[in-house]
Amino acid sequence: MVCFTLMRAVFYISSWNVIDHSLLNTLGIFGLGLAYDVTFNLYVALFFAVLLFIIPNRILNSKAFRYITYLFFFGFLYFLYFTFAAEWFFWEEFKTRFNFIAVDYMVYRREVTDNIVESYPIPYILSGVFLAALATFWMVKGLLRKSLLSKEGFLRRGIITLSIIALSLFSYQVVDQSFRDAVVNNYEKELCSNGHYQFVGAFRNNNLDYKPFYAVAPDLQISELAKKSVGKDPEAGGLYDISRNIEAVGEARRLNVFVICVESLSADFLTRFGQKKNLSPFMDRWFKEGFLFTRFYATGTRTIRALEAITLSIPPTAGRSLVKRPDNGNMQNLGKIFKDRGYDIAFLYGGRGYFDNMNAFYSGNGFRVVDLYDFEDGEVIFQNAWGLSDGDLYRKAVKEANRAYEKGNPFFYFLMTTSNHRPYTFPEGKIDIPSGTGGRNGAVKYTDYALGEFLSLARKQKWFDDTVFVLVADHCASANGEVGLPLNKYHIPLFIYSPKYITAKEVPKISSQIDIGPTLLSLLGFSYFWGNNILDERFHERALIGNYQKLGLYEDQKLVILSPGKKVELMENPETENRIKTVEGNDPFSLAAIAYYQGADYILKHRMNRLP
């Protein structure tokens, strides 16, 4: 209990500038936190109480059992302190206590372990954890020995065990996530939490069904709204049938396409959006040569959300991304449209494609997959925990493009980069910041350098003039903020470049990643049936954003947020203000948000986006 409270105090101090530290609020944070701490400790005590109840005294009092218990208890202390250290680094990265991301990361031991080893002084951390565990063990060893040598009667042990069982059941019934969810400020909500409790809870709930948890409306009403949102006659087609045929204007152009999805490239890293450190000299020049979408937003906070949105043109869903769900193949997707036109379509990733189920998702949807294991030794200049440097990925992409060109095939290649990620290491001698020393700034500057190198190499290729380059970030570098969905933490760049076919201009329309596919297809003169083209003068400006629980719609200077518990909240002027209020959810704006997410849930459940 003391350790949990101290940990909360450390997080409290680190969040000083973004929380209300009045006495009343502080007492609320630590009081609610205590409730979660007690609940978790009861669950742990339950295991030991039952174990000690069923073991007879002759074994409990034996020397062999005593030393086994010492060893086990020391191991438990070491594990506990290790998780405290891990939670601090998790907080440093995500500004949250342990959650479903920590659960997901356990699956990918190699990437996560290598990243930790390359990012932190692990020998010192483990030594510190060992010394802390050893000191605690020696302080309580006497009490533990006395407890093991005591000859408690069966009745007394039974009463203690039953009491702990009763308290645990009571806590299970009374204490749940609704207490912390009532807190508006995200940082304060996380401070109230117990990371270990959250971690166990994430195992039970990392997928959310829409209708039981979110605000809903009659399907017929919502279906009509969904159809109107894409300009379809509400009477046409069946329930939630929003497909329609968008006939291209003019002759189709079979241009090559690179979609470059850049890791964690927040808009505010770029000079155009206010950065003063000159981290992006190449992009600053390049973005003046094509379409730059200045009010563009990520749909989520993780890479797989971007892959889902760009590839499938669907709103984010509650819980896990479709990329990680079972049965996620054979869907209507951007690559299929190109493949039907004779393109070579591929997903190229600098890391190990099994991470986050990317290989399975893309191969199941018709893409050829090229990941780290498809690179020959001579093609790898630099590698870290997450994979190859962006430069290695881009050179491989040019080779793949040349191979397709020589065969007479146009190509559609989706590239996912890795360099702008902790441990922020990259090839030496490329920029004026040494690898691993500049943190995020160094990684962003190398990301910019590698893009410039890629374009310089691409310009020398025969296919360059007939190629469209689409650059977009997967998400921002940090997505946490004071409110549920901090809009500025979703602001990313979208840039489309093809000097032979596209003239330079800025597009200030509010839009998000689900709009990339329709916009690209319209530029190429391809017919399509899903989504909206940002460049169409009839385009209704709006952005869909979310995290694993909250789902948002931003338009007309208002952001409506749908949350579990059928809660509907509204923020006005979310670009500049953080005030949030609860609303009924039956107003036109709230219903518009429900239409997107209830509609997406229905379409996915009824497999309406599947290929024939």
Summary of the structure (lengths in Angstrom):
residues: 612
radius of gyration: 26.9
end to end distance: 56.9
largest distance: 90.4
contacts: 2005
relative contact order: 0.13
helix: 50%
strand: 13%
